[in-house]
Amino acid sequence: MKRFLISLFLIIGMVFGVQDSLASDYSKISTNAKIIKAMAALEGIGRRDVLAILNGRNSTRRPIRVMFRDFAMFGYEDCEAITVKTKSGGLVIYINQEHKSASPECIACLLAHESQHHTFTNSKAEELRAWISETHAWNEFVKRNKTLALSNEPLAKRENYIAKLRAKKGVAGIQKIIASNPVYAGLN
């Protein structure tokens, strides 16, 4: 009986270990250690919705690749991250390489935002959904680790600004950012 129980516990442990490793296998999305830590951080706050989109539950039915890129060569040096459709019909999220040293939590917030652009509806409603997803992630990270809000890194300052604006003015505060940003001027 003892051997049976020991064997049973070992088998259960192996099964759950395999499931954990499968749940945390982000190799189809990125090979960058910082980006992988950001996805693990999203998993840690329960943002499986974002991870599902990144893993293929999106308009392309394929994993979305995520990588750092030099935005200056694209003329997007003021952008934090962008989502683009590839020639083969896949999606890639590019994060401005100036954020390579940002915390995984800040990168995770950008992923929460950019993942919402998988439908390419190019609307103010889509942008609002993306900003809300981003602030939701940041608020969850700060709730678990208050010191994140004290960081001087540029992305943390951005997240704090957006979170405070949303806390004070609600969704209308974010809508105002979207309405006043020339990047979004042509959106419906």
N, C-alpha and C positions, 0 to 999 in steps of 0.2 A: 504494500500500500504506500509506503514511504517513497519507493522508487517511482511509482506511478505519479504521486503528487509532485515530486521533484521534476519529473519529465514534463508534466503538464505545465508547471510554472515556467520551465525553460522554453517550451513551445509558445506559450502565451507571450513571454518576453521577446522572443524572436519575431513573432508576428507583429507586435506593437512596435518593435524597433524598426522593422521594415516599413511599416506604415508611416512612422515618423520620418524616416529618411526619404520616402517617396513624397511626403507632404512638403518637405523642405528642399526638394531637388529643383533648383531654379536654373539649371544649366541650359535649358532651351530658351531662356529669357536673357541671361547675361552670364559672362564669365568674370566680370569685375567684382572683386571682393566687397567693395563698398556698396555696390548696388545689391548684391546678394544679402548683405547685412540689413539693408533698407527693407528688402522684401521679408526677411525674417522678423524685422521690427513690426511690419504691417501684420504679420501673422500673430505676433505677440499681443497686439491690441484688438485682435478679432476682425481685422479688415479682410476677411476671406473674399468679399465681393470684389475688391480691387485685384487680389491675387487670381481670382477666377478669370477676370477679364484679361489679365496679363498672360495667363496660362492657355487662353484660347476660347474662352466663353465671351467672344466678341463678334463683331460683324464679319470678320475674315475667317473665323473658326480655326485660327492658328495662333500660336504664342506670339506675343509682341516682344520684339527684341528691344533691349534697353542698353544704351551706352553713352559715354561721355564724348562730346565733340567740341571742337573749336568753333564757336559761333561767329567769330569775327570773319572767318572765310565765307560764311553764308550771308553776312550782313545782318545778323540777328544778335549782335553783342548785348543788346538790352534785354533779351529774353532769358528766362531761367531754364526753360525746357520747351520742346515742341514735339508734336506727334506728326509723323509723315507717312504717307502711303508709298510703298516701294513699287517699282515697275512690275514685280511679280504679283502684286496685289496684297502683300503682307503689310504689317505696320511696324514702325520703329519709333521709339521714344528716344530723342536725343536730349541729354542734359548738358547744359553749358559746362565745359571743362573747368571753368573758374570755380566750380562748386565741388571739385574732386576732394577737397579737404573738409567739406561740410559733414555734419553728423549724419549717421544713417537715418535718424528720425526726420531730419530736414529733407533728405533725399526721398524718404518714404512719402512725405507730404506732396512732393512734386509728382511722384508716381500716382498717388491718389488723385491728383488733379488731372494729369495727362491721360490716365486710363479712361477718363470719361469722354475723351475725344475719339474713341474708336468708331463711333457711328458717322462721323464727319457730316453732321447736320449743319455745321457752321452757323449756329444761331446763338443769340444772347442767352436763350434758355439752357443750351448745352454748356455755355461758358459759366453760367450761374451754378449749374449742377457741379461743374468741375471745381469751382472755388469753394463751394459748400463742402464737397468731399475733402478738399485740402484742409479746410479749417476744422472739420470734424476729426481728422487724423491728428492734427496738431494739438487740439484740445485734449484728446485722449492721451497723447504722449506726455503732455505737461501735467495732466492729472496724476499720472504714474511717476513722473520725475520732474518736480518743480524747478530744478536747476536748469533744465533746458531753456526755460523762458528767460534766464539770466545771461545767455550766451550773446556774445557780440558778433557772431558770424553773420554775414549778410542774409542768408536764408532764414536764420532764426529771427532776425529783425523783421523780415517780411512776414513770417508766420505770426509773430506777435502783433504786428500792425493789423493784419487781416482779422485775427481772432478778436482783438479789442474792438475793431470796427463792427464786427458782427455782434459782439456782446452788447455794444451800446445802441446800435441802430438796426440790428437784425438783418434780415435778407436785403432790406432796402439799402443798407450800407454797402453791401457787395454789389448790388445792382448799380449804385452810383459810380463805383470804381469802373465797372464794365462800360457804362454809358459815357464816361469821361475819357476813356482810354482810346486813342486814335487807332490802335491795332484792331479794335473791335467795331470801329465805326461802320463798316460795311455789312455787319451781321444783322439779320432780321430779328 
